[in-house]
Structure formats: C-alpha cells, structure tokens
Amino acid sequence: MHAVEPGSLSGALVLQGAPADVIGHLETSADWRAYDTGEHLFTQGDDSTEFVFLVTGSVRVLINAASGQEIAFADVMAGGHIGELSLVDGGPRSAAVVAADACIIAAVSRDVMLEAVRQNSIVALNLLVDFARIMRGSNDRVVDLSTKSGVQRVYDELLRLAEPSPNGDGT
C-alpha cells in the first residue's frame, strides 16, 4: 500500500446524483491509497470504520468461516464501495478485503461520510438502495442453499460469477 495523489469520485455509484460540493468535500477529505494485487486492505475484525470508495481496479470481500475456510463473499469493482456496515453501526470489519488486482481507493472517515449522508438525501437514498440490493441477494442465496442440490448450486454460482454486476460490486 502506498499513498497516491487525490483523484475524482465522480464514478462512485453511491454518489450518483449528489451535488458537486458534496463529492468535492469527500474527495478532499479522503485518504487516497493504492494497493497491489493480493494486498490486504482490511482483515476481518479490524476496528477501522472508514468508508472506502473503489476508484480503480477491484477487490474481493472474504469471510473466514468458523471451520477456517475462507469464503469469497463478493467482488467489488471500480465505482463500488466497502464499509457500509461499519459506517452504520461503527462496528469492526465483518469481512477481510483483498485487492483482486491493482487498485486505487479513497478512504473517508466514518464521521465525514455520516455527515455527507445526513446532509444529502440522495447519498442516503443511494445507500439504502444498495442495502436493499444486498439483502435481496442474500435472501436469494439463502433460498438457493436451502432448496437446491449441490450440483445446482455450483451451476448457479458459476453463472453468477460469469455475469458482471450492474452495481459495480459483483453481488
């Protein structure tokens, strides 16, 4: 990981429709960093509560199961974000995040991002829409795990992984 010059958050899906001054404030408040493929941005349980915009590249969100198995939960592409759970509840990281390829991020403190959410209904609504999308995807996965055979689940997962996400995050 190394620091990089500030850039633009105009491609951030959660900021679509937000006023330029809100986006500009987040850009100047952010800690801009670059990661090489395979580098860890966070580990599961970290106390960090930054909200992270993925500007370029992609990251993989991983959860460590009690069995010790590492489960790929989502791939987040440029334009996506991570850290929405910590943003809302201030809790530790619920998953590990690893650079799937070289990437640039803009990490904003929880306080700064919460201020943007409180003061801008468009950003708040975009976050709510994203939470709804995540919940619907999780519900679908629970139903699939409960009702389909192992072979059917493998086929479905291969199809899911083959399709690019319209929301920039692979879920």
N, C-alpha and C positions, 0 to 999 in steps of 0.2 A: 504494500500500500504506500502511496505517496500523494502528496498534495498536488493539485493542479489549479490552473487559473480558473476563476469563475466563468461560467458559461450561461446558457439560456435554459429556462424551464418551460419554454413555450410548447414543447412536445409532451408535457406531463398530462396524462389523461384526466387526473383528478383536478387539474386546474383549468380544464377547458371551459371557456366562458367567463372565467374570473377576470376582473379588471386588471389592466396592465400594472397599476401601482401595487396591487397585492402580489402579483407574480414577481415584480421587481424587488419588493421587500424580501420575499423568500429567497430570491437569487443572491442578494447581498448579505443575507443572514446565514446562508448555508456554508457548511464546511465542505469544500469540493475535494474529492479524493478519487484516485484511480487505483484499480486492482487488476492484477494479472490473473489469468486463468488458474483456477484451483485455490486461490487465496480466500481465506475466511473473512467475511465482513463481520459476522457475529457468530457466537456459539449459543446453543440453546441454554437458557437460564441467565444469560448476560443481563446486567442491570441497566444497560443502555436503553433509553426511551426515545432516541432520535427517530424522526420520521424521515425516511430515505426515498428520494426520487431517483429512479434509474434513468440516467441521461443517455448513455450509450451502452451497448453490449447486452448481456443477460446474466442472470443469477439463478441459482437453484435453491429452493427452500427445502430443507431436510429436517425430519423429525426423528429423534432417536427413541425407538420403542423400548419398553422395559426389558425385552429379550436381548437388547443390544443391537438389534437390526436397525440400519439406517434406511429410512423411507423417504423417497423423493415425493414431496407434497405438491410442489408447484414450480414451474419455470416462469420467471418474471422477465419480460423483455423491455427494451428501451421504451420509455413512456409510462411504464408501470411504477409501482411503489411497494415498499415494505415498511412494516412498523405500525400499521393501523391499530392493532390490538394494544400495543404499549402506549400509543397515542391516547386511546380512550381510557384505559384503566391504570396507566402508569406502572404496570407490572413488568416483570422481566421478559426477555425474549422467549417466545413459545417455540421457536424453531431456530436451527442453525441456517446461515445463509452463506453460500459459496459462489464465487464468480465462475459461471459456466464458460465464459470467455472474457477477454479483457473488457473492462467496463469502467465507466465514469459515473460516480454518484454525487448527489448533492444532499448532504445530511443536515436536517434542520432540527433544532432543539424542540422538545415537546412543547415548551411554553410558547415559542414563536408560532408553531403550527397550530396550536389550540387557539391562539389569538386570531390567526387567519380564518379558522373555522368559525369562531364566534362572530367575527365581524363580516363574514361574507357567506350569505346563504347559498350561493352557487357552489362554493367549495364544500360546504356542509352537505348539500344535496348530492354532489358527486361522490362523496364518501359513503353516504347512505346507500346509493345505488350500487356501489362497489360491494358493500357489506351484504346487500340482498343477493347479488350475483354469487358471492362466495357461499352464502347459506344455501342457495338453490343447488349449487354444485355439490356441496357437502351432503345435502339431502338425497340427491340423485345417487351419490356414491354409496351412501348407507343402504338405500333400497337395492342397488345392484349387488352389494356384498351379501345382503340378506336373501335375495331371491334367485340369483344366477349361479350356475355351476362355475367351477374354477376355469374351465376352458372358455366359457362365455365371458367371464371377467377379463381374461387375458386378451381376447379379441377386442373387447370394448376399450381396454386400456391402450392397446396398440392404435386403434382408430382415434382415440382422444389425443394421444401424443402426436399423431400424424397431422392433426389439424392445427393451424396457427390460431391463437386466441385473438379475437377482435378487441379485447381489452388490454392487450399488451402484457399479460402475465401468465399465460399458459394454463390457466384453470378455466 
